[in-house]
Amino acid sequence: MGAAHVRSIILSMRDNFQREIYYLRLSVTDLCNLRCIYCMPEGGVEKRSHSDIMSVDEIAEVVRAAAICGISKVRVTGGEPLVRNGIVDICRVISGTPGIRELCMTTNGILLPKFAMEIKSAGVQRLNISLDSIDPDTYRKITRIGTLANALDGVRVALETGFDSVKINAVLIGGVNDGEIASLLELTRRYNVNVRFIEVMPIGECADWAEGRFISADHVLEIAPELRDAGIDGVARLYRLPDGLGTVGLISPISSHFCPTCNRIRVSADGMLKPCLHSADEINLRGLKGAELEDAIRSAILRKPQKHRLDAGEVSASLRNMNAIGG
């Protein structure tokens, strides 16, 4: 057993507010094959050169250092992570890092028919699939260029491949998909999935949206009063339909923020560590190695703010769109 493995087990990194930080959301690209209205500019983003984003070796170095600092869970995000060249190798490197016990991925599902089996073999255990609508026209409206049939095919393949869990993320947008809550709930009646309704956050593309676009996750309970409490799963409050195979999750970063229990840090594809999603604070990790890199990660964890200010009616202070952070 290597020294790094021992250190990752014995260290429990806490921030200045005594929150245990063990979860890294790692963006591997800011590119995407969709253009969702709350995430991406309509024209997409300028493709960067290879030198502008972390290489597989750099990602491996960051994850090793993060594990030594107490990180045990990594979620690979984008943009859309499956458009990143070498994504299977990246997953394999992360899952093989001593101290990393859980590897997850958030994806729009479009490329899962091609990659699902490979990424599972490379160590991905859990999938979150973004699916904001199951109406073809609304799906196209939200994604601008997507086709619902392709996304549903990705969900089907994910379920057939046998990941430990498959969650479906639906961002609630007033006047766009709020009429589909009941239809999305039906997925949990037929399939063993967790459909999670997420409040849209005033960041990037939707920072200046009209107030009517923002809907409390609790609206789901008004639509479906038959939902029964099923506990807590991370940042989500869980519910279940009386005859449902799956569960329903409500994620409320605005109406009932979960800052007191935040357990995560984020690293962008260009190697910037964000202690808080909605802060402008970023720490450059590129070029750092070994103890210097570990010290930078520990310092960033100690710089985590106590809470964001979105619940006070402010917009996010983040300098990046959501596609460049990974959510």
Secondary structure, 3 states (H helix, E strand, C coil): CCHHHHHHHHCCCECCCCCECCEEEEECCCCCCCCCCCCCCCCCCCCCCHHHCCCHHHHHHHHHHHHHCCCCEEEEECCCHHHCCCHHHHHHHHHCCCCCCEEEEEECCCCHHHHHHHHHHCCCCEEEEECCCCCHHHHHHHHCCCCHHHHHHHHHHHHHHCCCEEEEEEEECCCCCHHHHHHHHHHHHHCCCEEEEEECCCCHHHCCCCHHHCCCCCHHHHHCCCCEEEEEECCEEEEECCCCCCEEEEECCCCCCCHHHCCEEEECCCCEEECCCCCCCCEECCCCCHHHHHHHHHHHHHCCCCCCCHHHCCCCCCCCCHHHCCC
